Amino acid sequence: MTTKEKVVHAVADLPDDATIEDAMERLLFLAKVERGIREADAGQTIPHGQVRERMAKWLK
């Protein structure tokens, strides 16, 4: 599926009363998900233990 097709599909799935901001948020979310999948496929992930350590520092 091309990027244009993905955008059209994402916007078409929005409710009829969606705002432009809603559409922008949806597209940004989908872009971030795709980026995360690409990074995971490339092995650019953080081990679970490191995530737990970082989260523990943030939650203090």
C-alpha contacts under 8 A as a table, 3 or more apart, distances in Angstrom:
res1	aa1	res2	aa2	distance
1	M	5	E	6.09
1	M	6	K	6.58
2	T	5	E	5.14
2	T	6	K	6.28
3	T	6	K	5.03
3	T	7	V	6.21
4	K	7	V	5.12
4	K	8	V	6.17
5	E	8	V	5.12
5	E	9	H	6.04
6	K	9	H	5.13
6	K	10	A	6.06
7	V	10	A	5.11
7	V	11	V	6.14
7	V	27	L	6.98
8	V	11	V	5.28
8	V	12	A	5.98
9	H	12	A	5.07
9	H	13	D	6.27
10	A	13	D	5.33
10	A	14	L	6.89
10	A	23	A	7.98
10	A	26	R	7.21
10	A	27	L	7.17
11	V	14	L	5.41
11	V	23	A	6.15
11	V	26	R	7.97
14	L	18	A	6.22
14	L	23	A	7.34
15	P	18	A	5.40
18	A	22	D	5.82
18	A	23	A	7.12
19	T	22	D	5.03
19	T	23	A	6.52
20	I	23	A	5.08
20	I	24	M	6.20
21	E	24	M	4.97
21	E	25	E	6.09
22	D	25	E	5.15
22	D	26	R	6.20
23	A	26	R	5.12
23	A	27	L	6.21
24	M	27	L	5.17
24	M	28	L	6.08
25	E	28	L	5.11
25	E	29	F	6.04
26	R	29	F	5.13
26	R	30	L	6.21
27	L	30	L	5.12
27	L	31	A	6.10
28	L	31	A	5.06
28	L	32	K	6.22
29	F	32	K	5.19
29	F	33	V	6.24
30	L	33	V	5.05
30	L	34	E	6.19
31	A	34	E	5.18
31	A	35	R	6.16
32	K	35	R	5.00
32	K	36	G	6.12
33	V	36	G	5.07
33	V	37	I	6.23
34	E	37	I	5.09
34	E	38	R	6.22
35	R	38	R	5.12
35	R	39	E	6.18
36	G	39	E	5.07
36	G	40	A	6.09
37	I	40	A	5.06
37	I	41	D	6.05
38	R	41	D	5.10
38	R	42	A	6.20
39	E	42	A	5.03
39	E	43	G	6.31
39	E	44	Q	5.04
39	E	45	T	6.82
40	A	43	G	5.03
40	A	44	Q	5.46
40	A	45	T	5.64
41	D	44	Q	7.50
46	I	50	Q	6.52
46	I	51	V	6.67
47	P	50	Q	5.46
47	P	51	V	6.53
48	H	51	V	5.08
48	H	52	R	6.27
49	G	52	R	5.12
49	G	53	E	6.33
50	Q	53	E	5.05
50	Q	54	R	6.22
51	V	54	R	5.12
51	V	55	M	6.05
52	R	55	M	5.11
52	R	56	A	6.06
53	E	56	A	5.15
53	E	57	K	6.52
54	R	57	K	5.27
54	R	58	W	6.39
55	M	58	W	5.00
55	M	59	L	6.07
56	A	59	L	5.25
56	A	60	K	6.52
57	K	60	K	5.60
